[in-house]
Amino acid sequence: EVYPNPIRPGYTGLLTIRGLKADCVVKITDIVGNAVFESTSTGGSVQWDLRSFADKRVRSGVYLIFVTTNDGLDSAVEKVMIIN
């Protein structure tokens, strides 16, 4: 579960990805595949502050969230729309 989705203008909170197993790798890319965030879940969720590796808020657009279990046997892809 990805919340909130879509992210509307003026939103200053965190994006939360819930329902994860422990030690899942979470990667977020823009629609053309540029990575903007990566983390490993410690519990059932991961949070993202909507900032890229350059520490700037990402631009408006569709972002892909790739979740892979630590053994690589299970994966999922979700989408989130960010509107600034």
C-alpha positions as CSV (number, residue, x, y, z in Angstrom):
1,E,0.0,0.0,0.0
2,V,1.3,3.4,-1.0
3,Y,0.0,6.4,0.9
4,P,-0.9,9.1,0.0
5,N,-1.4,8.6,-3.7
6,P,-1.6,10.9,-5.5
7,I,0.6,13.4,-3.6
8,R,-1.0,16.8,-4.1
9,P,0.6,20.3,-4.2
10,G,1.6,21.6,-0.8
11,Y,1.9,18.2,0.8
12,T,4.9,18.3,3.1
13,G,4.7,14.9,4.8
14,L,6.2,11.5,4.0
15,L,5.2,8.9,1.4
16,T,4.6,5.6,3.2
17,I,4.9,2.2,1.6
18,R,3.2,-0.4,3.9
19,G,2.7,-4.1,4.0
20,L,6.4,-5.0,3.4
21,K,8.3,-8.0,4.8
22,A,11.4,-7.3,6.8
23,D,14.6,-6.6,4.7
24,C,12.8,-5.8,1.5
25,V,14.8,-3.5,-0.9
26,V,12.7,-0.6,-2.0
27,K,13.8,1.5,-5.0
28,I,12.0,4.4,-6.5
29,T,12.6,5.7,-10.0
30,D,11.1,8.4,-12.2
31,I,9.2,7.2,-15.2
32,V,12.3,6.9,-17.4
33,G,14.2,4.9,-14.8
34,N,16.4,7.4,-13.0
35,A,16.7,6.3,-9.4
36,V,15.7,8.9,-6.8
37,F,15.5,6.8,-3.6
38,E,16.6,3.4,-2.2
39,S,16.1,1.9,1.2
40,T,15.7,-1.4,3.0
41,S,12.6,-2.1,5.1
42,T,13.3,-2.8,8.8
43,G,9.7,-3.6,9.6
44,G,6.5,-3.5,7.7
45,S,7.0,-0.1,6.0
46,V,9.4,2.4,4.4
47,Q,9.0,6.2,4.3
48,W,10.3,8.6,1.8
49,D,10.6,12.4,2.2
50,L,10.1,13.0,-1.6
51,R,13.7,14.1,-2.0
52,S,16.1,12.7,-4.6
53,F,19.7,11.7,-3.9
54,A,20.6,15.3,-4.6
55,D,18.4,16.3,-1.6
56,K,15.9,18.2,-3.7
57,R,12.2,17.6,-3.9
58,V,11.4,15.5,-7.0
59,R,9.5,17.0,-9.9
60,S,5.9,16.3,-10.7
61,G,5.3,13.1,-12.4
62,V,4.7,9.4,-12.1
63,Y,7.2,7.4,-10.0
64,L,7.7,3.7,-9.9
65,I,8.3,1.8,-6.6
66,F,10.1,-1.5,-7.0
67,V,10.0,-3.8,-3.9
68,T,12.1,-6.9,-3.8
69,T,12.5,-9.4,-1.0
70,N,16.1,-9.9,0.3
71,D,16.2,-13.4,-1.3
72,G,15.2,-11.9,-4.7
73,L,12.3,-14.5,-5.0
74,D,9.4,-12.1,-4.7
75,S,8.9,-8.6,-6.2
76,A,6.3,-6.0,-6.8
77,V,5.9,-2.7,-8.7
78,E,3.6,0.2,-7.6
79,K,3.1,3.7,-9.1
80,V,2.7,7.0,-7.3
81,M,1.7,10.3,-8.8
82,I,3.4,13.4,-7.4
83,I,1.9,16.8,-8.2
84,N,3.9,19.8,-7.1
